Amino acid sequence: MRYHNKVQMIITIFFIYIVFLPTNSHAETNLGIKQHVQNKLLLEVKTLPKSIPRFAFDSGFSFTYPDAVRGVYVTGHSAGGTTFEKLTSLMKNSELNAMVIDIKDDYGNLTYLPEKSSPFYPISKNYIKDPKKVLKTLEKEQIYPIARVVVFKDTVLATENPEWSFKDGEKVWKNGRGESFVNPFLQEVWDYNVNIAIEAAKLGFQEIQFDYVRFPEGFERRDGELTFSEGKYAKSNQDNVQKRVTAVTDFVAYAKEKLEPYGIKVSVDIFGYTATLPEAPGIGQNFSKISEHVDVISSMIYPSHWTSYFGISKPDLEPYRLITEYAKLESKKLEQLKNKPISRPWIQDFTASYLGKGNYQQYGKEEVEAQIKALNEQGINEFLLWNAGNTYTQGVDYTPLTK
């Protein structure tokens, strides 16, 4: 900025001498001054830097990426309440070192109150009363902060902007759990979520984790019944499956590009079974294509969520075997990519009693360690623990192969 001001000042002086150049005996002196100014201006122009440094945002916080991210999921309520202290203590007394904190939750709410002038103030909740204080604590303890942003599952935005959603007749469509989605085909929806991610980066989060980067489950059975816009993809010659895959992949690439100036990592949560298929036809997730555009890929590979894949009839009862087989498959897929991301799967620290007697077991220390051991043996050293209530098993060895 100082350089440009100096040039402007010199140009101003230059024109003053031209306009007020006298015709008396001092003309030669003034012409000499005029020539001096011209030479100085040329010198300044010649020394213009070849490139101007790119914008780089500084949140004021300092975090170091861990040797390997070993993290837990944290709701907005937990981050803003007494549970946060318990989780921080868990980190200090174990090998855990990261928190994935809801910034835009599963309903579409921002989990903290921004400035009233913010376009996101109307969707905000005062769950995290002081996000800067939370980040200061994480910085002090060197706990790596990841902001979770739920993207296309967004009942709040769908209700407010039905034209950005999927309509069933005159009403916004809801799934069996009463949740609505917004439309991944639309640029307006992309920008809405990317701008929330930018706000999280400005707060000081070191990574944005996008979740629900997909169409609703089973959408291949509804795409002919619901009313919605295909945006710029309407003119595409692709079939409906490929349109969905392209739209989801394009969003991820777009978000990565827009977040580049903030110097943060970008990760995406993805269904575990997606890695076992060329692509998931209904939801638009292609494991390989999404992985090409992120720093981290986080497959959700909870044993309880699988059917009889890998020849395992009751996966919840065999966490070590299930995770081992998945990790082998994922590694082969990632090795084929030019831009290979970090693999950081979500694993299970909850009991899936809903599976019914004989199909589940109580998950505790042994079961959590079995999953981590399986990942480590296959060369995957990062992981995230999921427990919806943020109550994690005590006494777990989170680095079983290093001791």
C-alpha positions as YAML, in Angstrom:
chain: A
units: angstrom
residues:
- id: 1
  name: MET
  ca: [0.00, 0.00, 0.00]
- id: 2
  name: ARG
  ca: [2.83, 2.40, 0.84]
- id: 3
  name: TYR
  ca: [4.35, 1.81, -2.59]
- id: 4
  name: HIS
  ca: [1.22, 2.89, -4.42]
- id: 5
  name: ASN
  ca: [0.84, 6.02, -2.27]
- id: 6
  name: LYS
  ca: [4.40, 7.02, -3.10]
- id: 7
  name: VAL
  ca: [3.83, 6.61, -6.82]
- id: 8
  name: GLN
  ca: [0.62, 8.67, -6.62]
- id: 9
  name: MET
  ca: [2.49, 11.46, -4.80]
- id: 10
  name: ILE
  ca: [5.22, 11.51, -7.43]
- id: 11
  name: ILE
  ca: [2.67, 11.61, -10.27]
- id: 12
  name: THR
  ca: [0.91, 14.53, -8.55]
- id: 13
  name: ILE
  ca: [4.18, 16.47, -8.25]
- id: 14
  name: PHE
  ca: [4.98, 15.70, -11.86]
- id: 15
  name: PHE
  ca: [1.73, 17.23, -13.15]
- id: 16
  name: ILE
  ca: [2.06, 20.26, -10.88]
- id: 17
  name: TYR
  ca: [5.39, 21.08, -12.50]
- id: 18
  name: ILE
  ca: [3.94, 20.63, -15.99]
- id: 19
  name: VAL
  ca: [0.93, 22.87, -15.38]
- id: 20
  name: PHE
  ca: [2.79, 25.58, -13.50]
- id: 21
  name: LEU
  ca: [5.99, 25.50, -15.52]
- id: 22
  name: PRO
  ca: [7.09, 29.19, -15.63]
- id: 23
  name: THR
  ca: [8.30, 30.99, -18.76]
- id: 24
  name: ASN
  ca: [10.71, 33.34, -16.96]
- id: 25
  name: SER
  ca: [14.44, 33.02, -16.31]
- id: 26
  name: HIS
  ca: [13.89, 30.12, -13.91]
- id: 27
  name: ALA
  ca: [12.54, 27.92, -16.73]
- id: 28
  name: GLU
  ca: [15.75, 25.95, -17.17]
- id: 29
  name: THR
  ca: [15.90, 25.20, -13.45]
- id: 30
  name: ASN
  ca: [12.29, 24.00, -13.43]
- id: 31
  name: LEU
  ca: [12.88, 21.88, -16.52]
- id: 32
  name: GLY
  ca: [15.72, 20.23, -14.67]
- id: 33
  name: ILE
  ca: [13.43, 19.48, -11.75]
- id: 34
  name: LYS
  ca: [10.80, 18.17, -14.17]
- id: 35
  name: GLN
  ca: [13.37, 15.82, -15.74]
- id: 36
  name: HIS
  ca: [14.44, 14.65, -12.27]
- id: 37
  name: VAL
  ca: [10.83, 13.81, -11.34]
- id: 38
  name: GLN
  ca: [10.34, 11.93, -14.62]
- id: 39
  name: ASN
  ca: [13.52, 9.91, -14.04]
- id: 40
  name: LYS
  ca: [12.49, 9.13, -10.45]
- id: 41
  name: LEU
  ca: [9.03, 8.04, -11.61]
- id: 42
  name: LEU
  ca: [10.57, 5.73, -14.22]
- id: 43
  name: LEU
  ca: [12.89, 4.31, -11.58]
- id: 44
  name: GLU
  ca: [9.93, 3.61, -9.29]
- id: 45
  name: VAL
  ca: [8.02, 1.90, -12.11]
- id: 46
  name: LYS
  ca: [11.04, -0.22, -13.02]
- id: 47
  name: THR
  ca: [11.29, -1.46, -9.44]
- id: 48
  name: LEU
  ca: [7.65, -2.63, -9.28]
- id: 49
  name: PRO
  ca: [7.71, -6.09, -7.62]
- id: 50
  name: LYS
  ca: [7.17, -8.96, -10.02]
- id: 51
  name: SER
  ca: [4.49, -10.45, -7.77]
- id: 52
  name: ILE
  ca: [2.43, -9.19, -4.88]
- id: 53
  name: PRO
  ca: [2.12, -11.58, -1.92]
- id: 54
  name: ARG
  ca: [-1.20, -13.47, -1.89]
- id: 55
  name: PHE
  ca: [-3.72, -12.72, 0.81]
- id: 56
  name: ALA
  ca: [-3.12, -14.89, 3.88]
- id: 57
  name: PHE
  ca: [-5.51, -14.70, 6.82]
- id: 58
  name: ASP
  ca: [-4.20, -14.74, 10.37]
- id: 59
  name: SER
  ca: [-6.74, -15.66, 13.05]
- id: 60
  name: GLY
  ca: [-4.29, -14.80, 15.82]
- id: 61
  name: PHE
  ca: [-4.20, -18.41, 17.05]
- id: 62
  name: SER
  ca: [-1.27, -20.79, 16.76]
- id: 63
  name: PHE
  ca: [-1.79, -24.52, 16.38]
- id: 64
  name: THR
  ca: [0.56, -27.29, 15.31]
- id: 65
  name: TYR
  ca: [-0.77, -30.22, 13.34]
- id: 66
  name: PRO
  ca: [-0.39, -33.29, 15.59]
- id: 67
  name: ASP
  ca: [1.81, -36.29, 14.82]
- id: 68
  name: ALA
  ca: [-1.51, -37.90, 13.88]
- id: 69
  name: VAL
  ca: [-5.00, -36.58, 14.53]
- id: 70
  name: ARG
  ca: [-6.81, -38.67, 17.14]
- id: 71
  name: GLY
  ca: [-10.06, -36.85, 17.79]
- id: 72
  name: VAL
  ca: [-13.59, -36.90, 19.14]
- id: 73
  name: TYR
  ca: [-16.90, -35.43, 18.03]
- id: 74
  name: VAL
  ca: [-18.22, -32.51, 20.11]
- id: 75
  name: THR
  ca: [-21.70, -30.97, 19.80]
- id: 76
  name: GLY
  ca: [-22.31, -27.26, 20.16]
- id: 77
  name: HIS
  ca: [-23.99, -27.89, 23.51]
- id: 78
  name: SER
  ca: [-20.94, -29.81, 24.77]
- id: 79
  name: ALA
  ca: [-18.47, -27.20, 23.50]
- id: 80
  name: GLY
  ca: [-20.41, -24.50, 25.31]
- id: 81
  name: GLY
  ca: [-21.07, -26.38, 28.54]
- id: 82
  name: THR
  ca: [-19.38, -28.33, 31.31]
- id: 83
  name: THR
  ca: [-18.78, -31.32, 29.04]
- id: 84
  name: PHE
  ca: [-16.08, -29.27, 27.33]
- id: 85
  name: GLU
  ca: [-13.98, -29.31, 30.51]
- id: 86
  name: LYS
  ca: [-14.37, -33.08, 30.79]
- id: 87
  name: LEU
  ca: [-13.32, -33.56, 27.17]
- id: 88
  name: THR
  ca: [-10.34, -31.25, 27.59]
- id: 89
  name: SER
  ca: [-9.29, -33.29, 30.63]
- id: 90
  name: LEU
  ca: [-9.67, -36.49, 28.59]
- id: 91
  name: MET
  ca: [-7.31, -35.02, 25.99]
- id: 92
  name: LYS
  ca: [-4.74, -33.98, 28.60]
- id: 93
  name: ASN
  ca: [-4.72, -37.46, 30.13]
- id: 94
  name: SER
  ca: [-4.64, -39.55, 26.96]
- id: 95
  name: GLU
  ca: [-3.20, -39.65, 23.45]
- id: 96
  name: LEU
  ca: [-6.29, -37.89, 22.06]
- id: 97
  name: ASN
  ca: [-5.46, -34.49, 20.56]
- id: 98
  name: ALA
  ca: [-8.32, -33.11, 18.45]
- id: 99
  name: MET
  ca: [-11.94, -32.02, 18.66]
- id: 100
  name: VAL
  ca: [-14.46, -31.93, 15.81]
- id: 101
  name: ILE
  ca: [-16.88, -29.24, 16.98]
- id: 102
  name: ASP
  ca: [-20.30, -28.54, 15.46]
- id: 103
  name: ILE
  ca: [-20.34, -25.05, 13.95]
- id: 104
  name: LYS
  ca: [-23.33, -25.69, 11.67]
- id: 105
  name: ASP
  ca: [-25.31, -28.56, 13.12]
- id: 106
  name: ASP
  ca: [-27.53, -31.29, 11.71]
- id: 107
  name: TYR
  ca: [-30.57, -29.02, 11.67]
- id: 108
  name: GLY
  ca: [-28.83, -26.12, 9.95]
- id: 109
  name: ASN
  ca: [-28.25, -23.92, 13.00]
- id: 110
  name: LEU
  ca: [-25.08, -21.95, 13.58]
- id: 111
  name: THR
  ca: [-24.01, -23.02, 17.07]
- id: 112
  name: TYR
  ca: [-22.79, -19.60, 18.26]
- id: 113
  name: LEU
  ca: [-24.00, -16.01, 17.97]
- id: 114
  name: PRO
  ca: [-22.09, -13.95, 15.41]
- id: 115
  name: GLU
  ca: [-22.38, -10.17, 15.13]
- id: 116
  name: LYS
  ca: [-25.99, -9.04, 14.65]
- id: 117
  name: SER
  ca: [-24.98, -7.65, 11.26]
- id: 118
  name: SER
  ca: [-23.98, -11.15, 10.09]
- id: 119
  name: PRO
  ca: [-26.26, -12.75, 7.49]
- id: 120
  name: PHE
  ca: [-26.10, -15.88, 9.65]
- id: 121
  name: TYR
  ca: [-27.35, -14.26, 12.83]
- id: 122
  name: PRO
  ca: [-30.99, -15.33, 12.14]
- id: 123
  name: ILE
  ca: [-29.97, -19.02, 12.09]
- id: 124
  name: SER
  ca: [-27.68, -18.85, 15.12]
- id: 125
  name: LYS
  ca: [-28.11, -20.43, 18.55]
- id: 126
  name: ASN
  ca: [-26.24, -19.48, 21.69]
- id: 127
  name: TYR
  ca: [-24.88, -22.97, 22.33]
- id: 128
  name: ILE
  ca: [-21.22, -21.93, 22.31]
- id: 129
  name: LYS
  ca: [-21.40, -18.67, 24.24]
- id: 130
  name: ASP
  ca: [-17.78, -17.69, 23.66]
- id: 131
  name: PRO
  ca: [-16.16, -19.52, 20.71]
- id: 132
  name: LYS
  ca: [-12.97, -17.47, 21.04]
- id: 133
  name: LYS
  ca: [-12.60, -18.62, 24.65]
- id: 134
  name: VAL
  ca: [-13.05, -22.22, 23.52]
- id: 135
  name: LEU
  ca: [-10.34, -21.79, 20.90]
- id: 136
  name: LYS
  ca: [-8.01, -20.13, 23.41]
- id: 137
  name: THR
  ca: [-8.36, -23.16, 25.66]
- id: 138
  name: LEU
  ca: [-7.68, -25.50, 22.75]
- id: 139
  name: GLU
  ca: [-4.66, -23.41, 21.78]
- id: 140
  name: LYS
  ca: [-3.30, -23.51, 25.34]
- id: 141
  name: GLU
  ca: [-3.67, -27.29, 25.49]
- id: 142
  name: GLN
  ca: [-2.59, -27.71, 21.84]
- id: 143
  name: ILE
  ca: [-5.78, -29.53, 20.94]
- id: 144
  name: TYR
  ca: [-6.31, -29.40, 17.19]
- id: 145
  name: PRO
  ca: [-9.65, -27.65, 16.38]
- id: 146
  name: ILE
  ca: [-11.82, -28.89, 13.51]
- id: 147
  name: ALA
  ca: [-15.11, -27.16, 12.60]
- id: 148
  name: ARG
  ca: [-17.87, -29.51, 11.48]
- id: 149
  name: VAL
  ca: [-20.20, -27.94, 8.92]
- id: 150
  name: VAL
  ca: [-23.25, -30.00, 7.95]
- id: 151
  name: VAL
  ca: [-23.92, -29.02, 4.35]
- id: 152
  name: PHE
  ca: [-26.91, -30.35, 2.43]
- id: 153
  name: LYS
  ca: [-28.98, -31.73, 5.31]
- id: 154
  name: ASP
  ca: [-30.46, -28.42, 6.44]
- id: 155
  name: THR
  ca: [-34.06, -28.21, 7.62]
- id: 156
  name: VAL
  ca: [-33.65, -24.55, 8.63]
- id: 157
  name: LEU
  ca: [-32.51, -23.36, 5.19]
- id: 158
  name: ALA
  ca: [-34.95, -25.61, 3.34]
- id: 159
  name: THR
  ca: [-37.86, -24.21, 5.34]
- id: 160
  name: GLU
  ca: [-36.72, -20.62, 4.81]
- id: 161
  name: ASN
  ca: [-35.96, -21.09, 1.10]
- id: 162
  name: PRO
  ca: [-38.16, -23.85, -0.35]
- id: 163
  name: GLU
  ca: [-36.87, -23.04, -3.84]
- id: 164
  name: TRP
  ca: [-33.43, -24.21, -2.68]
- id: 165
  name: SER
  ca: [-34.81, -27.55, -1.55]
- id: 166
  name: PHE
  ca: [-36.86, -30.46, -2.92]
- id: 167
  name: LYS
  ca: [-40.63, -30.09, -2.99]
- id: 168
  name: ASP
  ca: [-43.23, -32.80, -2.66]
- id: 169
  name: GLY
  ca: [-46.22, -31.10, -4.20]
- id: 170
  name: GLU
  ca: [-46.42, -27.69, -2.55]
- id: 171
  name: LYS
  ca: [-44.48, -28.67, 0.57]
- id: 172
  name: VAL
  ca: [-40.79, -29.07, 1.28]
- id: 173
  name: TRP
  ca: [-39.97, -32.77, 1.22]
- id: 174
  name: LYS
  ca: [-38.97, -34.45, 4.51]
- id: 175
  name: ASN
  ca: [-37.37, -37.82, 5.07]
- id: 176
  name: GLY
  ca: [-38.67, -40.43, 7.51]
- id: 177
  name: ARG
  ca: [-36.98, -38.61, 10.42]
- id: 178
  name: GLY
  ca: [-38.63, -35.30, 9.56]
- id: 179
  name: GLU
  ca: [-35.42, -33.81, 8.12]
- id: 180
  name: SER
  ca: [-35.16, -31.72, 4.96]
- id: 181
  name: PHE
  ca: [-32.27, -31.31, 2.55]
- id: 182
  name: VAL
  ca: [-31.19, -28.43, 0.37]
- id: 183
  name: ASN
  ca: [-30.26, -28.87, -3.26]
- id: 184
  name: PRO
  ca: [-26.61, -29.68, -4.13]
- id: 185
  name: PHE
  ca: [-27.20, -28.53, -7.71]
- id: 186
  name: LEU
  ca: [-27.53, -24.88, -6.68]
- id: 187
  name: GLN
  ca: [-24.69, -22.36, -6.48]
- id: 188
  name: GLU
  ca: [-26.62, -20.35, -3.88]
- id: 189
  name: VAL
  ca: [-26.53, -23.34, -1.54]
- id: 190
  name: TRP
  ca: [-22.81, -23.83, -2.17]
- id: 191
  name: ASP
  ca: [-21.99, -20.22, -1.34]
- id: 192
  name: TYR
  ca: [-24.16, -20.23, 1.78]
- id: 193
  name: ASN
  ca: [-22.20, -23.14, 3.25]
- id: 194
  name: VAL
  ca: [-18.79, -22.00, 2.07]
- id: 195
  name: ASN
  ca: [-19.35, -18.61, 3.69]
- id: 196
  name: ILE
  ca: [-20.16, -20.29, 6.99]
- id: 197
  name: ALA
  ca: [-16.96, -22.28, 6.64]
- id: 198
  name: ILE
  ca: [-15.03, -19.06, 6.03]
- id: 199
  name: GLU
  ca: [-16.46, -17.61, 9.24]
- id: 200
  name: ALA
  ca: [-15.24, -20.69, 11.12]
- id: 201
  name: ALA
  ca: [-11.78, -20.23, 9.60]
- id: 202
  name: LYS
  ca: [-11.78, -16.59, 10.69]
- id: 203
  name: LEU
  ca: [-12.61, -17.67, 14.23]
- id: 204
  name: GLY
  ca: [-9.44, -19.75, 14.29]
- id: 205
  name: PHE
  ca: [-10.42, -23.31, 13.36]
- id: 206
  name: GLN
  ca: [-7.59, -25.08, 11.56]
- id: 207
  name: GLU
  ca: [-9.74, -27.38, 9.49]
- id: 208
  name: ILE
  ca: [-13.25, -27.44, 8.05]
- id: 209
  name: GLN
  ca: [-14.94, -30.81, 8.01]
- id: 210
  name: PHE
  ca: [-17.92, -30.92, 5.67]
- id: 211
  name: ASP
  ca: [-20.55, -33.52, 6.53]
- id: 212
  name: TYR
  ca: [-23.68, -34.58, 4.62]
- id: 213
  name: VAL
  ca: [-22.02, -33.68, 1.35]
- id: 214
  name: ARG
  ca: [-24.63, -35.60, -0.57]
- id: 215
  name: PHE
  ca: [-28.18, -35.93, -1.77]
- id: 216
  name: PRO
  ca: [-30.75, -37.59, 0.52]
- id: 217
  name: GLU
  ca: [-30.48, -41.35, 0.88]
- id: 218
  name: GLY
  ca: [-32.50, -43.22, -1.72]
- id: 219
  name: PHE
  ca: [-32.74, -40.15, -3.95]
- id: 220
  name: GLU
  ca: [-32.57, -42.35, -7.07]
- id: 221
  name: ARG
  ca: [-36.12, -43.46, -6.19]
- id: 222
  name: ARG
  ca: [-37.38, -39.89, -5.78]
- id: 223
  name: ASP
  ca: [-35.66, -37.83, -8.46]
- id: 224
  name: GLY
  ca: [-38.61, -38.37, -10.80]
- id: 225
  name: GLU
  ca: [-41.24, -37.50, -8.17]
- id: 226
  name: LEU
  ca: [-39.89, -34.42, -6.39]
- id: 227
  name: THR
  ca: [-39.76, -30.92, -7.85]
- id: 228
  name: PHE
  ca: [-36.37, -29.22, -7.84]
- id: 229
  name: SER
  ca: [-33.97, -27.22, -9.97]
- id: 230
  name: GLU
  ca: [-30.92, -28.76, -11.58]
- id: 231
  name: GLY
  ca: [-29.30, -25.33, -11.87]
- id: 232
  name: LYS
  ca: [-26.40, -25.23, -14.33]
- id: 233
  name: TYR
  ca: [-26.51, -29.04, -14.56]
- id: 234
  name: ALA
  ca: [-29.87, -28.98, -16.34]
- id: 235
  name: LYS
  ca: [-28.10, -28.62, -19.69]
- id: 236
  name: SER
  ca: [-25.74, -31.51, -19.01]
- id: 237
  name: ASN
  ca: [-25.89, -34.60, -21.21]
- id: 238
  name: GLN
  ca: [-25.10, -36.81, -18.22]
- id: 239
  name: ASP
  ca: [-27.66, -39.19, -16.78]
- id: 240
  name: ASN
  ca: [-29.20, -38.38, -13.40]
- id: 241
  name: VAL
  ca: [-26.66, -40.44, -11.45]
- id: 242
  name: GLN
  ca: [-23.67, -38.71, -13.04]
- id: 243
  name: LYS
  ca: [-25.26, -35.29, -12.61]
- id: 244
  name: ARG
  ca: [-25.50, -35.91, -8.88]
- id: 245
  name: VAL
  ca: [-21.93, -37.20, -8.67]
- id: 246
  name: THR
  ca: [-20.64, -34.21, -10.65]
- id: 247
  name: ALA
  ca: [-22.55, -31.69, -8.54]
- id: 248
  name: VAL
  ca: [-21.30, -33.12, -5.23]
- id: 249
  name: THR
  ca: [-17.72, -33.38, -6.47]
- id: 250
  name: ASP
  ca: [-17.85, -29.85, -7.92]
- id: 251
  name: PHE
  ca: [-19.03, -28.47, -4.59]
- id: 252
  name: VAL
  ca: [-16.08, -30.02, -2.77]
- id: 253
  name: ALA
  ca: [-13.61, -28.63, -5.32]
- id: 254
  name: TYR
  ca: [-15.25, -25.20, -5.14]
- id: 255
  name: ALA
  ca: [-15.16, -25.14, -1.33]
- id: 256
  name: LYS
  ca: [-11.51, -26.18, -1.29]
- id: 257
  name: GLU
  ca: [-10.61, -23.35, -3.68]
- id: 258
  name: LYS
  ca: [-12.54, -20.70, -1.75]
- id: 259
  name: LEU
  ca: [-10.95, -21.73, 1.55]
- id: 260
  name: GLU
  ca: [-7.41, -21.78, 0.18]
- id: 261
  name: PRO
  ca: [-6.55, -18.19, 1.26]
- id: 262
  name: TYR
  ca: [-7.28, -19.06, 4.88]
- id: 263
  name: GLY
  ca: [-4.51, -21.64, 5.12]
- id: 264
  name: ILE
  ca: [-6.70, -24.37, 6.58]
- id: 265
  name: LYS
  ca: [-7.27, -28.01, 5.74]
- id: 266
  name: VAL
  ca: [-10.51, -29.27, 4.21]
- id: 267
  name: SER
  ca: [-11.97, -32.67, 5.03]
- id: 268
  name: VAL
  ca: [-15.16, -34.47, 4.01]
- id: 269
  name: ASP
  ca: [-17.16, -37.17, 5.78]
- id: 270
  name: ILE
  ca: [-18.32, -39.93, 3.47]
- id: 271
  name: PHE
  ca: [-20.27, -43.16, 3.81]
- id: 272
  name: GLY
  ca: [-17.94, -46.12, 4.34]
- id: 273
  name: TYR
  ca: [-19.71, -48.26, 1.76]
- id: 274
  name: THR
  ca: [-19.00, -45.63, -0.89]
- id: 275
  name: ALA
  ca: [-15.41, -46.85, -1.07]
- id: 276
  name: THR
  ca: [-16.68, -50.33, -1.95]
- id: 277
  name: LEU
  ca: [-18.56, -49.08, -5.04]
- id: 278
  name: PRO
  ca: [-17.63, -47.17, -8.20]
- id: 279
  name: GLU
  ca: [-20.03, -44.57, -6.79]
- id: 280
  name: ALA
  ca: [-23.14, -44.39, -4.63]
- id: 281
  name: PRO
  ca: [-25.83, -43.75, -7.28]
- id: 282
  name: GLY
  ca: [-28.52, -42.12, -5.17]
- id: 283
  name: ILE
  ca: [-26.54, -39.77, -2.96]
- id: 284
  name: GLY
  ca: [-23.96, -38.65, -5.52]
- id: 285
  name: GLN
  ca: [-20.83, -39.63, -3.57]
- id: 286
  name: ASN
  ca: [-17.84, -40.95, -5.50]
- id: 287
  name: PHE
  ca: [-15.07, -41.82, -3.04]
- id: 288
  name: SER
  ca: [-12.19, -41.35, -5.46]
- id: 289
  name: LYS
  ca: [-13.44, -38.11, -7.03]
- id: 290
  name: ILE
  ca: [-14.16, -36.47, -3.68]
- id: 291
  name: SER
  ca: [-10.82, -37.65, -2.30]
- id: 292
  name: GLU
  ca: [-8.97, -35.85, -5.12]
- id: 293
  name: HIS
  ca: [-10.17, -32.49, -3.81]
- id: 294
  name: VAL
  ca: [-9.61, -32.72, -0.05]
- id: 295
  name: ASP
  ca: [-6.76, -32.78, 2.42]
- id: 296
  name: VAL
  ca: [-8.47, -35.43, 4.54]
- id: 297
  name: ILE
  ca: [-11.11, -38.06, 3.78]
- id: 298
  name: SER
  ca: [-13.12, -39.40, 6.71]
- id: 299
  name: SER
  ca: [-15.09, -42.53, 5.93]
- id: 300
  name: MET
  ca: [-17.70, -43.44, 8.50]
- id: 301
  name: ILE
  ca: [-16.86, -47.09, 9.12]
- id: 302
  name: TYR
  ca: [-18.70, -47.89, 12.35]
- id: 303
  name: PRO
  ca: [-18.98, -51.71, 12.48]
- id: 304
  name: SER
  ca: [-22.64, -51.42, 13.48]
- id: 305
  name: HIS
  ca: [-23.50, -49.62, 10.23]
- id: 306
  name: TRP
  ca: [-22.49, -52.42, 7.88]
- id: 307
  name: THR
  ca: [-24.52, -55.28, 6.55]
- id: 308
  name: SER
  ca: [-22.78, -58.55, 5.58]
- id: 309
  name: TYR
  ca: [-19.95, -56.85, 3.68]
- id: 310
  name: PHE
  ca: [-16.59, -58.60, 3.53]
- id: 311
  name: GLY
  ca: [-18.27, -61.89, 4.37]
- id: 312
  name: ILE
  ca: [-18.91, -60.80, 7.98]
- id: 313
  name: SER
  ca: [-22.50, -61.66, 8.87]
- id: 314
  name: LYS
  ca: [-22.58, -59.67, 12.14]
- id: 315
  name: PRO
  ca: [-20.04, -56.85, 11.77]
- id: 316
  name: ASP
  ca: [-20.77, -55.21, 15.14]
- id: 317
  name: LEU
  ca: [-19.47, -58.35, 16.84]
- id: 318
  name: GLU
  ca: [-16.20, -58.31, 14.89]
- id: 319
  name: PRO
  ca: [-14.83, -54.73, 14.91]
- id: 320
  name: TYR
  ca: [-11.20, -55.72, 14.34]
- id: 321
  name: ARG
  ca: [-11.97, -57.86, 11.31]
- id: 322
  name: LEU
  ca: [-14.42, -55.36, 9.80]
- id: 323
  name: ILE
  ca: [-12.04, -52.41, 10.10]
- id: 324
  name: THR
  ca: [-9.13, -54.46, 8.75]
- id: 325
  name: GLU
  ca: [-11.03, -55.47, 5.63]
- id: 326
  name: TYR
  ca: [-12.28, -51.95, 5.01]
- id: 327
  name: ALA
  ca: [-8.81, -50.42, 5.47]
- id: 328
  name: LYS
  ca: [-7.31, -52.83, 2.94]
- id: 329
  name: LEU
  ca: [-9.91, -51.85, 0.36]
- id: 330
  name: GLU
  ca: [-9.63, -48.11, 1.01]
- id: 331
  name: SER
  ca: [-5.84, -48.16, 0.79]
- id: 332
  name: LYS
  ca: [-6.01, -49.71, -2.69]
- id: 333
  name: LYS
  ca: [-8.40, -47.00, -3.85]
- id: 334
  name: LEU
  ca: [-6.33, -44.16, -2.44]
- id: 335
  name: GLU
  ca: [-3.12, -45.49, -3.97]
- id: 336
  name: GLN
  ca: [-4.65, -44.97, -7.42]
- id: 337
  name: LEU
  ca: [-5.08, -41.22, -6.88]
- id: 338
  name: LYS
  ca: [-2.72, -38.48, -8.00]
- id: 339
  name: ASN
  ca: [-3.66, -36.31, -5.01]
- id: 340
  name: LYS
  ca: [-3.90, -38.75, -2.14]
- id: 341
  name: PRO
  ca: [-5.51, -37.28, 1.00]
- id: 342
  name: ILE
  ca: [-4.92, -38.29, 4.59]
- id: 343
  name: SER
  ca: [-7.22, -41.14, 5.64]
- id: 344
  name: ARG
  ca: [-8.89, -40.35, 8.95]
- id: 345
  name: PRO
  ca: [-11.91, -42.64, 9.45]
- id: 346
  name: TRP
  ca: [-14.73, -42.26, 11.92]
- id: 347
  name: ILE
  ca: [-14.87, -45.26, 14.26]
- id: 348
  name: GLN
  ca: [-17.36, -46.45, 16.86]
- id: 349
  name: ASP
  ca: [-17.41, -45.59, 20.55]
- id: 350
  name: PHE
  ca: [-21.10, -46.32, 21.20]
- id: 351
  name: THR
  ca: [-23.27, -49.38, 21.69]
- id: 352
  name: ALA
  ca: [-25.70, -50.18, 18.85]
- id: 353
  name: SER
  ca: [-28.42, -51.87, 20.90]
- id: 354
  name: TYR
  ca: [-30.92, -50.98, 18.18]
- id: 355
  name: LEU
  ca: [-29.51, -53.89, 16.14]
- id: 356
  name: GLY
  ca: [-31.28, -56.33, 18.42]
- id: 357
  name: LYS
  ca: [-30.17, -59.19, 20.62]
- id: 358
  name: GLY
  ca: [-27.36, -61.29, 19.15]
- id: 359
  name: ASN
  ca: [-26.39, -58.65, 16.60]
- id: 360
  name: TYR
  ca: [-24.58, -56.15, 18.81]
- id: 361
  name: GLN
  ca: [-22.26, -55.99, 21.79]
- id: 362
  name: GLN
  ca: [-21.41, -53.47, 24.46]
- id: 363
  name: TYR
  ca: [-18.64, -51.25, 23.14]
- id: 364
  name: GLY
  ca: [-15.88, -50.33, 25.56]
- id: 365
  name: LYS
  ca: [-12.12, -50.29, 25.89]
- id: 366
  name: GLU
  ca: [-11.47, -53.57, 24.10]
- id: 367
  name: GLU
  ca: [-13.73, -52.82, 21.12]
- id: 368
  name: VAL
  ca: [-12.40, -49.29, 20.60]
- id: 369
  name: GLU
  ca: [-8.79, -50.46, 20.81]
- id: 370
  name: ALA
  ca: [-9.53, -53.28, 18.35]
- id: 371
  name: GLN
  ca: [-10.64, -50.75, 15.73]
- id: 372
  name: ILE
  ca: [-7.61, -48.52, 16.26]
- id: 373
  name: LYS
  ca: [-5.24, -51.49, 16.14]
- id: 374
  name: ALA
  ca: [-6.79, -52.64, 12.86]
- id: 375
  name: LEU
  ca: [-6.31, -49.19, 11.32]
- id: 376
  name: ASN
  ca: [-2.73, -48.88, 12.57]
- id: 377
  name: GLU
  ca: [-1.79, -52.28, 11.19]
- id: 378
  name: GLN
  ca: [-2.95, -51.14, 7.75]
- id: 379
  name: GLY
  ca: [-0.94, -47.92, 7.91]
- id: 380
  name: ILE
  ca: [-3.79, -45.62, 8.95]
- id: 381
  name: ASN
  ca: [-2.72, -43.64, 12.01]
- id: 382
  name: GLU
  ca: [-5.49, -41.04, 12.23]
- id: 383
  name: PHE
  ca: [-9.06, -41.58, 13.43]
- id: 384
  name: LEU
  ca: [-12.09, -39.86, 14.92]
- id: 385
  name: LEU
  ca: [-14.36, -41.30, 17.61]
- id: 386
  name: TRP
  ca: [-18.10, -40.90, 17.29]
- id: 387
  name: ASN
  ca: [-20.46, -40.85, 20.22]
- id: 388
  name: ALA
  ca: [-23.58, -38.72, 19.74]
- id: 389
  name: GLY
  ca: [-23.70, -37.85, 23.44]
- id: 390
  name: ASN
  ca: [-19.95, -37.13, 23.58]
- id: 391
  name: THR
  ca: [-19.43, -39.69, 26.35]
- id: 392
  name: TYR
  ca: [-16.24, -41.52, 25.47]
- id: 393
  name: THR
  ca: [-14.77, -44.69, 26.94]
- id: 394
  name: GLN
  ca: [-12.19, -44.11, 29.66]
- id: 395
  name: GLY
  ca: [-8.81, -45.83, 29.84]
- id: 396
  name: VAL
  ca: [-8.43, -46.58, 26.14]
- id: 397
  name: ASP
  ca: [-4.94, -46.96, 24.66]
- id: 398
  name: TYR
  ca: [-5.23, -44.79, 21.56]
- id: 399
  name: THR
  ca: [-1.78, -45.73, 20.22]
- id: 400
  name: PRO
  ca: [-1.75, -49.50, 20.67]
- id: 401
  name: LEU
  ca: [1.08, -50.25, 18.24]
- id: 402
  name: THR
  ca: [3.55, -47.78, 19.71]
- id: 403
  name: LYS
  ca: [3.85, -49.34, 23.15]
...
